[in-house]
Amino acid sequence: MDRTPPQPTPVMSPSCRTKSKTGCRTCKIRKIKCDELMPECRRCTSTGRKCDGYGIWGGGGGGRGRGGDGNNTSQQRHRPQLSRNALAEYSYRADPTLARPRTFCVYPASALDADEKAHLEWFWCRTARKLQGAFFSDAGNALLFQASAAELAVTHAVLALCSVHKRADVSLLRQREERFALVQYNKAIKYLQPRLMASDRTSLRLCLLSCIAFIHLEFFRSHYQTARSHLEHGLRMLDCLEALSSSNSHEGVDGRPNRSFIDDWIVRNLRGLYVQSMLFGQQPPRPWTVVDGSKHILEIATFSSAHQAREYMELLLLRICRLTEPHARQSPTPSDGTCSPPCQPKDVARDLQAWKSIHDRTMAKLRSTMNGLEVFAHRLLCVYHTMAEIMVATTGCDPRGESRFDHQTARFTTIVAQTLDLRHIALTSKVRQKFFGTEEGLSHSIADMGLMAPLFYVAVKCRVHCLRVQAIRLIADVPRKEGIWDATLVAQIARKVMAVEEADIGSSDVSDDDLPGLDVAYAQLQSLPISRVSFPSACRRVEAVDVLLPDGPWDPVVLKCSSQDNSQLDTYLIDRHEVGI
């Protein structure tokens, strides 16, 4: 009998069983261990190879240019690279009509429990697309998807955000959803703690991504002071990230330092939150000096996308806020000298006119290639442009006091007319249904800019009764939130300011019931009986509105109003339980 000893199992060579799970793309393809140095790993550079970097976390040997979402070449360079499984999963969520995948196939989604998976499904099918409103970006959504599929801190942060967003319209969470949101919130903070102790770019980016989710979450929960604290910490971390990026990046062709796509996305989101807070009079305790890496507006011919047009508009609004808010002009000058010199109203007015000219050229040239949501976003920015024109025209010490706003009635009328037009477009062209879906339970709330800020400005600064009532009606039309703006709360504040100013007018010549509805056409709006309505007296006009937002959904709001002829503040409490209008 043959007793040949059993042969030993062949030992696989290291090259057969080694698989790189981390490191740069080049080392992953070669299946070797990467030393993960930034910005280029030594394994690649020592052999003359090009290091392709670490995905959305940066690095890489190629120079990167800066561009908006509408620039195809730049967008391809900056678009975050998804793994094959992650790309299939994201494609399904970007287009729910595609065949549904059998299960979550990316880490850490595969490790979540059933309830967490259900919320993650809701986030990618509904919340992720809705949060950005008119300025939705596939590239930005892909970036957020990869981050949440790779880092547990971001995963649990977006799960908490999803849970709160589902009930944001009524500012009330069911007990089960509130408990789920708090559990996910605590898990996200737990996984962030090691990152907070580090000072590298990857850790800062993860912390900032989670911080942005926390700010949106707290706004939806009506915890405004907590959100304000998160925003302040986010701005501090962003300064650190900018310092690291500037020291490790090369200059572009225009002499400005290049930034990665993820850094641009973070700056864009924090800048938007900062602008919202400033327009609502909620200046963070620590003012932020915006580091602008864009070309001057006079140096460009057309906007590459609605995102680029928005970037320039937000920078203009921040300059205007520095002109109109005394405490905003006291921002400290950073040691690196990035603070721009004080601007003059005439300079801002010139740049506003340049923005409008560039925007008109862009729409004339590219409108035929835009989808409905992009056109809607561009038209939304025009409403902000009209508001910015009024703000600049009424800036400075004017002996006429608040009566100077009476000369801006045509522009106030334009804001209301533009808003009515956008509302009509959204309802008749099915923009919301096409881009955000019509599923039952889909929140109306967004985390981005909308129409409430310009309408609130009309309600408190326009003294034409029929126009301000129309603005308040548009605000309260649908209970919703737009970042820091809560429709029910904003309508209550505007109604209170109007009541304070018009207390001495008595009965109006025109009853609110006689005013046209929200479906009024522009021609009808032009024919409103403006001349038949009495204006508030100078002593009753509110010059400054200071809103102290609460840190809970049921706490009252403190409203302080100062009249132009009386420096003493009048304080009012607004009960959140009351119906706004």
Disulfide bonds with the S-S distance in Angstrom:
none
